[in-house]
Amino acid sequence: MSLKRSIRAALPSEVNPPRHIADLETLSISGVRADFMAQFQDYLREEGLPTEGPAVFVL
């Protein structure tokens, strides 16, 4: 089994891919067990900086 981009997948004619699937398919995974964000938060705490706050989403 392998992952295929929706444009190359043999989808039935009645199935339409989600509208923004092409954008999502360009994302890559940095690591399966990556804990870099936890390490970064630990670093911020050590420096006395806040680690919690409102989430800001940028599209």
N, CA, C, O and CB atoms as a CASP TS submission, in Angstrom:
PFRMAT TS
TARGET T0000
AUTHOR 0000-0000-0000
METHOD Language model
MODEL 1
PARENT N/A
ATOM      1  N   MET     1       0.832  -1.163   0.000  1.00  0.00           N
ATOM      2  CA  MET     1       0.000   0.000   0.000  1.00  0.00           C
ATOM      3  C   MET     1       0.885   1.238   0.000  1.00  0.00           C
ATOM      4  O   MET     1       1.949   1.253   0.620  1.00  0.00           O
ATOM      5  CB  MET     1      -0.951  -0.009   1.200  1.00  0.00           C
ATOM      6  N   SER     2       0.441   2.266  -0.694  1.00  0.00           N
ATOM      7  CA  SER     2       1.180   3.523  -0.705  1.00  0.00           C
ATOM      8  C   SER     2       0.193   4.680  -0.782  1.00  0.00           C
ATOM      9  O   SER     2      -0.972   4.505  -1.138  1.00  0.00           O
ATOM     10  CB  SER     2       2.183   3.571  -1.891  1.00  0.00           C
ATOM     11  N   LEU     3       0.681   5.850  -0.445  1.00  0.00           N
ATOM     12  CA  LEU     3      -0.148   7.045  -0.536  1.00  0.00           C
ATOM     13  C   LEU     3      -0.045   7.618  -1.937  1.00  0.00           C
ATOM     14  O   LEU     3       1.037   7.666  -2.522  1.00  0.00           O
ATOM     15  CB  LEU     3       0.273   8.097   0.517  1.00  0.00           C
ATOM     16  N   LYS     4      -1.168   8.046  -2.466  1.00  0.00           N
ATOM     17  CA  LYS     4      -1.181   8.668  -3.785  1.00  0.00           C
ATOM     18  C   LYS     4      -1.886  10.008  -3.680  1.00  0.00           C
ATOM     19  O   LYS     4      -2.815  10.179  -2.891  1.00  0.00           O
ATOM     20  CB  LYS     4      -1.874   7.755  -4.837  1.00  0.00           C
ATOM     21  N   ARG     5      -1.441  10.931  -4.469  1.00  0.00           N
ATOM     22  CA  ARG     5      -2.150  12.200  -4.539  1.00  0.00           C
ATOM     23  C   ARG     5      -3.495  11.948  -5.210  1.00  0.00           C
ATOM     24  O   ARG     5      -3.617  11.078  -6.072  1.00  0.00           O
ATOM     25  CB  ARG     5      -1.320  13.280  -5.315  1.00  0.00           C
ATOM     26  N   SER     6      -4.493  12.711  -4.809  1.00  0.00           N
ATOM     27  CA  SER     6      -5.850  12.477  -5.300  1.00  0.00           C
ATOM     28  C   SER     6      -5.940  12.578  -6.820  1.00  0.00           C
ATOM     29  O   SER     6      -6.776  11.921  -7.440  1.00  0.00           O
ATOM     30  CB  SER     6      -6.810  13.465  -4.664  1.00  0.00           C
ATOM     31  N   ILE     7      -5.090  13.390  -7.412  1.00  0.00           N
ATOM     32  CA  ILE     7      -5.139  13.534  -8.864  1.00  0.00           C
ATOM     33  C   ILE     7      -4.711  12.239  -9.574  1.00  0.00           C
ATOM     34  O   ILE     7      -5.110  11.997 -10.713  1.00  0.00           O
ATOM     35  CB  ILE     7      -4.242  14.699  -9.306  1.00  0.00           C
ATOM     36  N   ARG     8      -3.901  11.412  -8.904  1.00  0.00           N
ATOM     37  CA  ARG     8      -3.429  10.165  -9.496  1.00  0.00           C
ATOM     38  C   ARG     8      -4.192   8.936  -9.013  1.00  0.00           C
ATOM     39  O   ARG     8      -4.002   7.834  -9.528  1.00  0.00           O
ATOM     40  CB  ARG     8      -1.974   9.992  -9.201  1.00  0.00           C
ATOM     41  N   ALA     9      -5.051   9.133  -8.024  1.00  0.00           N
ATOM     42  CA  ALA     9      -5.809   8.002  -7.483  1.00  0.00           C
ATOM     43  C   ALA     9      -6.937   7.627  -8.436  1.00  0.00           C
ATOM     44  O   ALA     9      -7.548   8.491  -9.065  1.00  0.00           O
ATOM     45  CB  ALA     9      -6.376   8.339  -6.083  1.00  0.00           C
ATOM     46  N   ALA    10      -7.198   6.348  -8.532  1.00  0.00           N
ATOM     47  CA  ALA    10      -8.290   5.856  -9.377  1.00  0.00           C
ATOM     48  C   ALA    10      -9.581   5.907  -8.562  1.00  0.00           C
ATOM     49  O   ALA    10     -10.016   4.899  -8.006  1.00  0.00           O
ATOM     50  CB  ALA    10      -8.003   4.394  -9.895  1.00  0.00           C
ATOM     51  N   LEU    11     -10.182   7.084  -8.499  1.00  0.00           N
ATOM     52  CA  LEU    11     -11.407   7.267  -7.734  1.00  0.00           C
ATOM     53  C   LEU    11     -12.615   6.956  -8.603  1.00  0.00           C
ATOM     54  O   LEU    11     -12.593   7.221  -9.805  1.00  0.00           O
ATOM     55  CB  LEU    11     -11.495   8.699  -7.180  1.00  0.00           C
ATOM     56  N   PRO    12     -13.661   6.402  -8.019  1.00  0.00           N
ATOM     57  CA  PRO    12     -14.899   6.206  -8.781  1.00  0.00           C
ATOM     58  C   PRO    12     -15.417   7.557  -9.274  1.00  0.00           C
ATOM     59  O   PRO    12     -15.167   8.582  -8.640  1.00  0.00           O
ATOM     60  CB  PRO    12     -15.979   5.490  -7.914  1.00  0.00           C
ATOM     61  N   SER    13     -16.116   7.566 -10.370  1.00  0.00           N
ATOM     62  CA  SER    13     -16.566   8.826 -10.977  1.00  0.00           C
ATOM     63  C   SER    13     -17.498   9.621 -10.069  1.00  0.00           C
ATOM     64  O   SER    13     -17.581  10.844 -10.191  1.00  0.00           O
ATOM     65  CB  SER    13     -17.265   8.545 -12.288  1.00  0.00           C
ATOM     66  N   GLU    14     -18.206   8.942  -9.154  1.00  0.00           N
ATOM     67  CA  GLU    14     -19.130   9.663  -8.273  1.00  0.00           C
ATOM     68  C   GLU    14     -18.438  10.269  -7.048  1.00  0.00           C
ATOM     69  O   GLU    14     -19.085  10.949  -6.252  1.00  0.00           O
ATOM     70  CB  GLU    14     -20.232   8.730  -7.818  1.00  0.00           C
ATOM     71  N   VAL    15     -17.138  10.034  -6.890  1.00  0.00           N
ATOM     72  CA  VAL    15     -16.391  10.565  -5.746  1.00  0.00           C
ATOM     73  C   VAL    15     -15.623  11.806  -6.179  1.00  0.00           C
ATOM     74  O   VAL    15     -14.818  11.768  -7.109  1.00  0.00           O
ATOM     75  CB  VAL    15     -15.421   9.496  -5.164  1.00  0.00           C
ATOM     76  N   ASN    16     -15.890  12.904  -5.483  1.00  0.00           N
ATOM     77  CA  ASN    16     -15.169  14.148  -5.739  1.00  0.00           C
ATOM     78  C   ASN    16     -14.226  14.410  -4.572  1.00  0.00           C
ATOM     79  O   ASN    16     -14.659  14.379  -3.420  1.00  0.00           O
ATOM     80  CB  ASN    16     -16.155  15.344  -5.941  1.00  0.00           C
ATOM     81  N   PRO    17     -12.951  14.665  -4.839  1.00  0.00           N
ATOM     82  CA  PRO    17     -12.019  14.969  -3.746  1.00  0.00           C
ATOM     83  C   PRO    17     -12.437  16.262  -3.041  1.00  0.00           C
ATOM     84  O   PRO    17     -13.056  17.125  -3.661  1.00  0.00           O
ATOM     85  CB  PRO    17     -10.566  15.092  -4.281  1.00  0.00           C
ATOM     86  N   PRO    18     -12.109  16.406  -1.761  1.00  0.00           N
ATOM     87  CA  PRO    18     -12.411  17.656  -1.049  1.00  0.00           C
ATOM     88  C   PRO    18     -11.773  18.858  -1.741  1.00  0.00           C
ATOM     89  O   PRO    18     -10.761  18.729  -2.431  1.00  0.00           O
ATOM     90  CB  PRO    18     -11.924  17.573   0.407  1.00  0.00           C
ATOM     91  N   ARG    19     -12.369  20.010  -1.550  1.00  0.00           N
ATOM     92  CA  ARG    19     -11.966  21.222  -2.258  1.00  0.00           C
ATOM     93  C   ARG    19     -10.497  21.592  -2.060  1.00  0.00           C
ATOM     94  O   ARG    19      -9.840  21.973  -3.029  1.00  0.00           O
ATOM     95  CB  ARG    19     -12.824  22.363  -1.817  1.00  0.00           C
ATOM     96  N   HIS    20      -9.967  21.497  -0.865  1.00  0.00           N
ATOM     97  CA  HIS    20      -8.595  21.944  -0.585  1.00  0.00           C
ATOM     98  C   HIS    20      -7.619  20.779  -0.444  1.00  0.00           C
ATOM     99  O   HIS    20      -6.567  20.933   0.177  1.00  0.00           O
ATOM    100  CB  HIS    20      -8.570  22.781   0.684  1.00  0.00           C
ATOM    101  N   ILE    21      -7.941  19.641  -0.998  1.00  0.00           N
ATOM    102  CA  ILE    21      -7.085  18.464  -0.824  1.00  0.00           C
ATOM    103  C   ILE    21      -5.694  18.684  -1.439  1.00  0.00           C
ATOM    104  O   ILE    21      -4.702  18.187  -0.906  1.00  0.00           O
ATOM    105  CB  ILE    21      -7.750  17.229  -1.458  1.00  0.00           C
ATOM    106  N   ALA    22      -5.616  19.409  -2.530  1.00  0.00           N
ATOM    107  CA  ALA    22      -4.313  19.638  -3.173  1.00  0.00           C
ATOM    108  C   ALA    22      -3.365  20.376  -2.230  1.00  0.00           C
ATOM    109  O   ALA    22      -2.172  20.078  -2.185  1.00  0.00           O
ATOM    110  CB  ALA    22      -4.487  20.439  -4.482  1.00  0.00           C
ATOM    111  N   ASP    23      -3.900  21.345  -1.473  1.00  0.00           N
ATOM    112  CA  ASP    23      -3.062  22.066  -0.505  1.00  0.00           C
ATOM    113  C   ASP    23      -2.584  21.130   0.595  1.00  0.00           C
ATOM    114  O   ASP    23      -1.418  21.172   0.986  1.00  0.00           O
ATOM    115  CB  ASP    23      -3.835  23.250   0.110  1.00  0.00           C
ATOM    116  N   LEU    24      -3.473  20.292   1.090  1.00  0.00           N
ATOM    117  CA  LEU    24      -3.105  19.364   2.160  1.00  0.00           C
ATOM    118  C   LEU    24      -2.096  18.334   1.681  1.00  0.00           C
ATOM    119  O   LEU    24      -1.228  17.916   2.447  1.00  0.00           O
ATOM    120  CB  LEU    24      -4.343  18.661   2.701  1.00  0.00           C
ATOM    121  N   GLU    25      -2.199  17.928   0.444  1.00  0.00           N
ATOM    122  CA  GLU    25      -1.292  16.907  -0.083  1.00  0.00           C
ATOM    123  C   GLU    25       0.133  17.421  -0.245  1.00  0.00           C
ATOM    124  O   GLU    25       1.053  16.625  -0.437  1.00  0.00           O
ATOM    125  CB  GLU    25      -1.802  16.400  -1.414  1.00  0.00           C
ATOM    126  N   THR    26       0.331  18.723  -0.173  1.00  0.00           N
ATOM    127  CA  THR    26       1.684  19.269  -0.295  1.00  0.00           C
ATOM    128  C   THR    26       2.397  19.338   1.053  1.00  0.00           C
ATOM    129  O   THR    26       3.593  19.623   1.106  1.00  0.00           O
ATOM    130  CB  THR    26       1.634  20.654  -0.921  1.00  0.00           C
ATOM    131  N   LEU    27       1.668  19.079   2.147  1.00  0.00           N
ATOM    132  CA  LEU    27       2.286  19.093   3.474  1.00  0.00           C
ATOM    133  C   LEU    27       3.154  17.865   3.657  1.00  0.00           C
ATOM    134  O   LEU    27       2.849  16.801   3.118  1.00  0.00           O
ATOM    135  CB  LEU    27       1.216  19.159   4.577  1.00  0.00           C
ATOM    136  N   SER    28       4.219  17.999   4.402  1.00  0.00           N
ATOM    137  CA  SER    28       5.056  16.841   4.709  1.00  0.00           C
ATOM    138  C   SER    28       5.131  16.640   6.212  1.00  0.00           C
ATOM    139  O   SER    28       4.942  17.570   6.997  1.00  0.00           O
ATOM    140  CB  SER    28       6.470  17.012   4.118  1.00  0.00           C
ATOM    141  N   ILE    29       5.406  15.424   6.584  1.00  0.00           N
ATOM    142  CA  ILE    29       5.520  15.078   7.993  1.00  0.00           C
ATOM    143  C   ILE    29       6.992  15.110   8.359  1.00  0.00           C
ATOM    144  O   ILE    29       7.814  14.469   7.704  1.00  0.00           O
ATOM    145  CB  ILE    29       4.889  13.680   8.297  1.00  0.00           C
ATOM    146  N   SER    30       7.331  15.860   9.412  1.00  0.00           N
ATOM    147  CA  SER    30       8.727  15.991   9.816  1.00  0.00           C
ATOM    148  C   SER    30       9.256  14.755  10.507  1.00  0.00           C
ATOM    149  O   SER    30      10.436  14.430  10.377  1.00  0.00           O
ATOM    150  CB  SER    30       8.890  17.171  10.717  1.00  0.00           C
ATOM    151  N   GLY    31       8.416  14.072  11.229  1.00  0.00           N
ATOM    152  CA  GLY    31       8.846  12.871  11.932  1.00  0.00           C
ATOM    153  C   GLY    31       7.671  12.212  12.616  1.00  0.00           C
ATOM    154  O   GLY    31       6.775  12.889  13.120  1.00  0.00           O
ATOM    155  N   VAL    32       7.675  10.903  12.635  1.00  0.00           N
ATOM    156  CA  VAL    32       6.563  10.180  13.230  1.00  0.00           C
ATOM    157  C   VAL    32       6.509  10.430  14.729  1.00  0.00           C
ATOM    158  O   VAL    32       5.428  10.619  15.287  1.00  0.00           O
ATOM    159  CB  VAL    32       6.679   8.684  12.942  1.00  0.00           C
ATOM    160  N   ARG    33       7.657  10.431  15.379  1.00  0.00           N
ATOM    161  CA  ARG    33       7.706  10.650  16.824  1.00  0.00           C
ATOM    162  C   ARG    33       8.384  11.970  17.162  1.00  0.00           C
ATOM    163  O   ARG    33       9.053  12.092  18.188  1.00  0.00           O
ATOM    164  CB  ARG    33       8.437   9.500  17.510  1.00  0.00           C
ATOM    165  N   ALA    34       8.208  12.933  16.310  1.00  0.00           N
ATOM    166  CA  ALA    34       8.876  14.221  16.513  1.00  0.00           C
ATOM    167  C   ALA    34       8.323  14.908  17.753  1.00  0.00           C
ATOM    168  O   ALA    34       7.110  15.052  17.909  1.00  0.00           O
ATOM    169  CB  ALA    34       8.705  15.129  15.275  1.00  0.00           C
ATOM    170  N   ASP    35       9.213  15.324  18.620  1.00  0.00           N
ATOM    171  CA  ASP    35       8.800  16.048  19.824  1.00  0.00           C
ATOM    172  C   ASP    35       9.432  17.441  19.859  1.00  0.00           C
ATOM    173  O   ASP    35       9.654  18.014  20.926  1.00  0.00           O
ATOM    174  CB  ASP    35       9.187  15.255  21.090  1.00  0.00           C
ATOM    175  N   PHE    36       9.711  17.965  18.679  1.00  0.00           N
ATOM    176  CA  PHE    36      10.409  19.244  18.616  1.00  0.00           C
ATOM    177  C   PHE    36       9.590  20.378  19.214  1.00  0.00           C
ATOM    178  O   PHE    36      10.169  21.310  19.773  1.00  0.00           O
ATOM    179  CB  PHE    36      10.761  19.571  17.184  1.00  0.00           C
ATOM    180  N   MET    37       8.267  20.335  19.116  1.00  0.00           N
ATOM    181  CA  MET    37       7.455  21.398  19.707  1.00  0.00           C
ATOM    182  C   MET    37       7.516  21.346  21.231  1.00  0.00           C
ATOM    183  O   MET    37       7.577  22.389  21.883  1.00  0.00           O
ATOM    184  CB  MET    37       5.999  21.288  19.232  1.00  0.00           C
ATOM    185  N   ALA    38       7.501  20.144  21.804  1.00  0.00           N
ATOM    186  CA  ALA    38       7.615  20.013  23.260  1.00  0.00           C
ATOM    187  C   ALA    38       8.978  20.520  23.725  1.00  0.00           C
ATOM    188  O   ALA    38       9.074  21.190  24.753  1.00  0.00           O
ATOM    189  CB  ALA    38       7.409  18.538  23.698  1.00  0.00           C
ATOM    190  N   GLN    39      10.025  20.206  22.977  1.00  0.00           N
ATOM    191  CA  GLN    39      11.363  20.691  23.325  1.00  0.00           C
ATOM    192  C   GLN    39      11.419  22.217  23.236  1.00  0.00           C
ATOM    193  O   GLN    39      12.030  22.873  24.080  1.00  0.00           O
ATOM    194  CB  GLN    39      12.427  20.061  22.398  1.00  0.00           C
ATOM    195  N   PHE    40      10.784  22.768  22.219  1.00  0.00           N
ATOM    196  CA  PHE    40      10.762  24.220  22.052  1.00  0.00           C
ATOM    197  C   PHE    40      10.009  24.877  23.210  1.00  0.00           C
ATOM    198  O   PHE    40      10.448  25.902  23.731  1.00  0.00           O
ATOM    199  CB  PHE    40      10.113  24.602  20.702  1.00  0.00           C
ATOM    200  N   GLN    41       8.878  24.291  23.614  1.00  0.00           N
ATOM    201  CA  GLN    41       8.133  24.835  24.752  1.00  0.00           C
ATOM    202  C   GLN    41       8.957  24.755  26.037  1.00  0.00           C
ATOM    203  O   GLN    41       8.936  25.682  26.846  1.00  0.00           O
ATOM    204  CB  GLN    41       6.803  24.083  24.931  1.00  0.00           C
ATOM    205  N   ASP    42       9.679  23.656  26.225  1.00  0.00           N
ATOM    206  CA  ASP    42      10.560  23.542  27.396  1.00  0.00           C
ATOM    207  C   ASP    42      11.605  24.658  27.393  1.00  0.00           C
ATOM    208  O   ASP    42      11.886  25.264  28.427  1.00  0.00           O
ATOM    209  CB  ASP    42      11.258  22.160  27.419  1.00  0.00           C
ATOM    210  N   TYR    43      12.169  24.918  26.225  1.00  0.00           N
ATOM    211  CA  TYR    43      13.169  25.984  26.089  1.00  0.00           C
ATOM    212  C   TYR    43      12.557  27.342  26.452  1.00  0.00           C
ATOM    213  O   TYR    43      13.170  28.132  27.171  1.00  0.00           O
ATOM    214  CB  TYR    43      13.734  26.020  24.644  1.00  0.00           C
ATOM    215  N   LEU    44      11.341  27.606  25.948  1.00  0.00           N
ATOM    216  CA  LEU    44      10.679  28.874  26.260  1.00  0.00           C
ATOM    217  C   LEU    44      10.441  29.013  27.759  1.00  0.00           C
ATOM    218  O   LEU    44      10.638  30.088  28.325  1.00  0.00           O
ATOM    219  CB  LEU    44       9.350  28.985  25.505  1.00  0.00           C
ATOM    220  N   ARG    45      10.014  27.920  28.406  1.00  0.00           N
ATOM    221  CA  ARG    45       9.794  27.954  29.859  1.00  0.00           C
ATOM    222  C   ARG    45      11.096  28.256  30.600  1.00  0.00           C
ATOM    223  O   ARG    45      11.112  29.051  31.540  1.00  0.00           O
ATOM    224  CB  ARG    45       9.206  26.613  30.349  1.00  0.00           C
ATOM    225  N   GLU    46      12.180  27.621  30.174  1.00  0.00           N
ATOM    226  CA  GLU    46      13.487  27.854  30.804  1.00  0.00           C
ATOM    227  C   GLU    46      13.900  29.321  30.690  1.00  0.00           C
ATOM    228  O   GLU    46      14.549  29.864  31.584  1.00  0.00           O
ATOM    229  CB  GLU    46      14.560  26.954  30.163  1.00  0.00           C
ATOM    230  N   GLU    47      13.519  29.950  29.589  1.00  0.00           N
ATOM    231  CA  GLU    47      13.860  31.355  29.366  1.00  0.00           C
ATOM    232  C   GLU    47      12.852  32.302  30.011  1.00  0.00           C
ATOM    233  O   GLU    47      13.001  33.521  29.927  1.00  0.00           O
ATOM    234  CB  GLU    47      13.947  31.637  27.876  1.00  0.00           C
ATOM    235  N   GLY    48      11.813  31.737  30.662  1.00  0.00           N
ATOM    236  CA  GLY    48      10.820  32.574  31.326  1.00  0.00           C
ATOM    237  C   GLY    48       9.791  33.185  30.396  1.00  0.00           C
ATOM    238  O   GLY    48       9.159  34.183  30.742  1.00  0.00           O
ATOM    239  N   LEU    49       9.614  32.602  29.222  1.00  0.00           N
ATOM    240  CA  LEU    49       8.653  33.126  28.254  1.00  0.00           C
ATOM    241  C   LEU    49       7.354  32.329  28.312  1.00  0.00           C
ATOM    242  O   LEU    49       7.369  31.150  28.667  1.00  0.00           O
ATOM    243  CB  LEU    49       9.242  33.088  26.830  1.00  0.00           C
ATOM    244  N   PRO    50       6.228  32.959  27.969  1.00  0.00           N
ATOM    245  CA  PRO    50       4.950  32.241  27.998  1.00  0.00           C
ATOM    246  C   PRO    50       4.884  31.184  26.895  1.00  0.00           C
ATOM    247  O   PRO    50       5.394  31.378  25.792  1.00  0.00           O
ATOM    248  CB  PRO    50       3.779  33.227  27.852  1.00  0.00           C
ATOM    249  N   THR    51       4.247  30.071  27.221  1.00  0.00           N
ATOM    250  CA  THR    51       4.101  29.001  26.225  1.00  0.00           C
ATOM    251  C   THR    51       2.648  28.773  25.850  1.00  0.00           C
ATOM    252  O   THR    51       2.355  28.010  24.930  1.00  0.00           O
ATOM    253  CB  THR    51       4.702  27.706  26.749  1.00  0.00           C
ATOM    254  N   GLU    52       1.743  29.423  26.550  1.00  0.00           N
ATOM    255  CA  GLU    52       0.321  29.289  26.241  1.00  0.00           C
ATOM    256  C   GLU    52      -0.196  30.633  25.763  1.00  0.00           C
ATOM    257  O   GLU    52       0.291  31.682  26.184  1.00  0.00           O
ATOM    258  CB  GLU    52      -0.488  28.789  27.479  1.00  0.00           C
ATOM    259  N   GLY    53      -1.161  30.597  24.901  1.00  0.00           N
ATOM    260  CA  GLY    53      -1.744  31.827  24.403  1.00  0.00           C
ATOM    261  C   GLY    53      -2.735  31.497  23.315  1.00  0.00           C
ATOM    262  O   GLY    53      -2.938  30.327  22.990  1.00  0.00           O
ATOM    263  N   PRO    54      -3.350  32.507  22.754  1.00  0.00           N
ATOM    264  CA  PRO    54      -4.333  32.247  21.700  1.00  0.00           C
ATOM    265  C   PRO    54      -3.649  31.678  20.454  1.00  0.00           C
ATOM    266  O   PRO    54      -2.548  32.087  20.085  1.00  0.00           O
ATOM    267  CB  PRO    54      -5.101  33.540  21.346  1.00  0.00           C
ATOM    268  N   ALA    55      -4.325  30.737  19.827  1.00  0.00           N
ATOM    269  CA  ALA    55      -3.804  30.159  18.587  1.00  0.00           C
ATOM    270  C   ALA    55      -4.077  31.126  17.446  1.00  0.00           C
ATOM    271  O   ALA    55      -5.162  31.701  17.357  1.00  0.00           O
ATOM    272  CB  ALA    55      -4.444  28.764  18.298  1.00  0.00           C
ATOM    273  N   VAL    56      -3.106  31.303  16.586  1.00  0.00           N
ATOM    274  CA  VAL    56      -3.254  32.166  15.421  1.00  0.00           C
ATOM    275  C   VAL    56      -3.052  31.303  14.191  1.00  0.00           C
ATOM    276  O   VAL    56      -1.982  30.728  13.991  1.00  0.00           O
ATOM    277  CB  VAL    56      -2.242  33.367  15.451  1.00  0.00           C
ATOM    278  N   PHE    57      -4.085  31.217  13.372  1.00  0.00           N
ATOM    279  CA  PHE    57      -4.017  30.409  12.161  1.00  0.00           C
ATOM    280  C   PHE    57      -3.793  31.325  10.965  1.00  0.00           C
ATOM    281  O   PHE    57      -4.475  32.339  10.814  1.00  0.00           O
ATOM    282  CB  PHE    57      -5.309  29.566  11.979  1.00  0.00           C
ATOM    283  N   VAL    58      -2.850  30.969  10.131  1.00  0.00           N
ATOM    284  CA  VAL    58      -2.523  31.756   8.949  1.00  0.00           C
ATOM    285  C   VAL    58      -2.755  30.891   7.727  1.00  0.00           C
ATOM    286  O   VAL    58      -2.204  29.796   7.609  1.00  0.00           O
ATOM    287  CB  VAL    58      -1.054  32.278   8.998  1.00  0.00           C
ATOM    288  N   LEU    59      -3.564  31.384   6.835  1.00  0.00           N
ATOM    289  CA  LEU    59      -3.824  30.642   5.592  1.00  0.00           C
ATOM    290  C   LEU    59      -3.191  31.331   4.429  1.00  0.00           C
ATOM    291  O   LEU    59      -3.299  30.858   3.297  1.00  0.00           O
ATOM    292  CB  LEU    59      -5.317  30.482   5.346  1.00  0.00           C
TER
END
